[in-house]
Structure formats: C-alpha cells, structure tokens
Amino acid sequence: MHRTVGMLRDRRFMSTKCHQDDLHEPEFDESFRQQFEELLKWRRDVRSFRSDPVDARLVEHLICLASLAPSVGYSQPWRFVLVESDGCRESVRANFEHCNREALNLYSGEKARLYASLKLAGLRDAPVQLAIFLSQNTDHGSGLGRITMPETLEYSAVLAVHSLWLAARTYGLGLGWVSILDPVKVNRGLNVPANWKLIAYLCIGYPEEDNSSPELLRRGWEATLPVRQVVVKR
Ligand SMILES: Cc1cc2nc3c(=O)[nH]c(=O)nc-3n(C[C@H](O)[C@H](O)[C@H](O)COP(=O)(O)O)c2cc1C
C-alpha cells in the first residue's frame, strides 16, 4: 500500500542533521537570523513548476526534517504518502477539478471572474506530490496534551508541513498546498486507511519564478492584514 523510505546516505543532503542526538549546540548568529527572516519572506505558495526532476534523496531528507516538528505528547502523528503513480495523480487531479468548479460556483460577479483566472494548484507539472495525513488513532504520546484539546494532534501534523515547506525552500524548491479536494476521495484514490485524515496535499518542484509576496495579494484577491490589527492586549 505504501512503502517506508530508507534512511539517507548522500552527504549532499546531510548538512542539516535529521536526528536530535547532535551533541554540538549550534550558535544562531545575526547573519543566520537575517537569512532565516529572508526564508520566511521568500517561502511562498508555488503553483507553477519547472519540469526539472527533484532528487528522490532530497525528498527523503525533507521528510526527515519535517519529522523534527513538535508534536503534542511527542505523538508524531504525521504520515507521508509519496504519490508517484499516474493513476493516483490522475485521481487527485480529477478530484481538484471537480471541487474547484464547485468552489467557483459559490462566487459571483467580479470575484467569480477573478477566482476563475487563478491557478490554484500545480498538479499537472509538479514533479513531486506528497500527501500528509494524520494518524488519528495513534497511541504514540499516550494522549499527553490532547485530552482537553484533541485538535492538537492536527496542529502537530500541520507543523510538520510548515517545517517541510521552509526546508524545501532552503534547497530552492517551491511547495504548493492544495486543499481544494474532497478528502474522503483522496483517501480512496491513494488507498490509505479511512482513519487517516488528510492534512495537506503538496505539490513540490523547482518554481517557475520566485516571489517575496503572496500570489493572491499580487492578483488582488486579498490584502495583507497589518500586524497591529491582529494583536490584542488584555
Ligand atoms: C491550509 C492551507 C491550504 C491551502 N490551500 C490552497 C489551495 O488549495 N490552493 C492554493 O492555490 N493555495 C492554497 N494555499 C496557499 C495559500 O493560498 C497561501 O498560503 C496564501 O495565499 C498566502 O500566500 P503565501 O503562502 O505565498 O504567503 C493553502 C495554504 C494553507 C496554509
């Protein structure tokens, strides 16, 4: 059904350790902080990819780095599915096309015209497609931290996605998150257990172009909220 990827051996992708037993405490200096800030500003959601292939070992390395994300009770509830077969990819594409048409119908006038003009997934050209699921019944973590807030299990998987997103960018890769999908059909199409909850379907590859601002901002779909508008003091 799904195969477990082996550990990486290639030194090109070993600059960042995947394991937490590194004894040398790193020092994050000002230059690192500046670069990290650049990384946050240039992360971006990418929907148009070049056809250049992505080294499979790099993909494994990114999954390894994503697995360093925090998780409630150390539950590590994320499950990664590398979607490689034409049949599986086609089922996700058809799923997206259907859901995107339905979403378009919810808008009218200028907003509908703009929505129809947006490219909201790179499913046709992304060389790597990765689905991230939540194993909802995991015993890992023995329930610690999620008795009062069970949704923290989902937050944990989302954090793995964000870690992967940032890590991919450091290798010049772009990532696009596709959520315009019927999750039940994704489970069926990828033949994964019904109790795995779809968290993210990711398109990954080398971007057609880099940007420091969101495409939906540039295309006039939505404006940036000033930080002062989203902070309250009590
Ligand atoms: C949970 C989640 C789901 C998303 N789903 C989609 C999607 O289906 N299609 C799309 O084009 N972008 C999707 N995005 C990307 C957002 O549109 C994007 O993050 C936002 O416009 C800000 O742009 P930026 O990521 O470039 O900063 C999603 C992002 C998140 C966090």
The ligand as an ORCA input file, in Angstrom:
! r2SCAN-3c Opt
* xyz 0 1
  C      -4.092     25.125      4.920
  C      -3.761     25.768      3.603
  C      -4.430     25.365      2.466
  C      -4.154     25.975      1.227
  N      -4.790     25.551      0.079
  C      -4.501     26.121     -1.099
  C      -5.124     25.698     -2.316
  O      -5.904     24.769     -2.359
  N      -4.798     26.332     -3.461
  C      -3.930     27.395     -3.479
  O      -3.677     27.934     -4.549
  N      -3.295     27.794     -2.361
  C      -3.563     27.171     -1.180
  N      -2.905     27.571     -0.055
  C      -1.882     28.630     -0.135
  C      -2.441     29.959      0.312
  O      -3.319     30.472     -0.663
  C      -1.254     30.903      0.546
  O      -0.516     30.419      1.622
  C      -1.705     32.322      0.824
  O      -2.339     32.872     -0.300
  C      -0.517     33.198      1.203
  O       0.463     33.125      0.210
  P       1.938     32.641      0.541
  O       1.866     31.237      1.052
  O       2.670     32.750     -0.761
  O       2.451     33.540      1.607
  C      -3.171     26.993      1.169
  C      -2.484     27.359      2.323
  C      -2.769     26.761      3.529
  C      -1.996     27.177      4.754
*
